[in-house]
């Protein structure tokens, strides 16, 4: 009977003071929603950020000694050492002369590998994989040739005239180069590849570990990270983590203050009711239990609504920024529940102390 009476009083309290109950419920829902969205995004954050950084190209550069080109099996060794998820491409370089007498850097490479490695390059038309007499022209390099559709190039007295099939625009050194298939380049110049650009998935720790293995496997090669990319990725990931933690903490504190104000007002408003209950034999623990139960009910209702809202928000944010959907993670639900329960308990501490100090006789007399 006491339990039924307690729940009946709880129901009446929530229903008859609807405005305050709704206000507290909205605050708890906002807390749970923001926490769910951020924790759901956080669960996939590293993978999504690393994926975004992979689109910026190589993060490790392997260079042959100045006295010799790369060995014939260097690329295979790099791929085996770096792992199946890594992407690598060889490059060979020579300075040739165009038909207008202008010197230009010509690079030989595997277009299929470069297309995977440097997906951020703006190329209007990639050559077919089987084509051997083609060239990609950087937007500035195209100004150095007389006919961009039939590019005449001369190196060490040997001439070649590949077809220009596309333009490259990167805003970097690539804009001043002409790219040819590696086999055709080596046949024309006799120059072998001297650089391997490598894209290692994962964060800075993964890149450093891969570089250590490469240095051990290829001691004669110079293995260097692309510092701006590796360090920038690490800093951005760390700062994003900190930002998300800070946002959850700030929202939790804001909601705690809001719920505290609502519950405090509710206690002050019902002081006479609580005093009457105390005068009729209600114990201090019963009064505090009812009040804490009210706060916990609001917290649980907020978690139920907030998890749905937060999961939807996480999906929309992920789809809009990373172009991949982030599905709801039930694993974040216990953390969200714990957060809301802690907020409700903290917010109820001050009003509970007020209940402890109630003097039924004085209040019922109107003092």
Buried (B, 14 or more C-beta within 10 A) or exposed (E): EEEEEBEEBBEEBBEEBEEBBEBBBBBBBBBBBBBBBBBBBBBBBBEBBBBBBBEBBBBBBBBBEEEEBBBEEBBEBBBEBBEEEBBBBBBBBBEBBBBEEEEBBBBBBBBBBBBEBBBEBEBEEBBEEEBEEBBBBBBBBBEBBEEBEEBBBBBEEEEBEBEBBBBBBBEEEBBBBBBBBBEBBBEBBEBBBBBBBBBBBBBBEBBBEBBEBBBEBBEEBEBEBBEEBBEBBBEEBEEBBEEBEEBBEEBBEBBBBBBBBBBBBBBEEBBEBBBBBBEEEBEEEBBBEBBBBBBBBBBBBBBEBBBBBBBBBBBEBBEEEBEEEBEBBEEBBEBBBEBBBEBBBBBBEEBBEBBEEBEBEEBEEEE
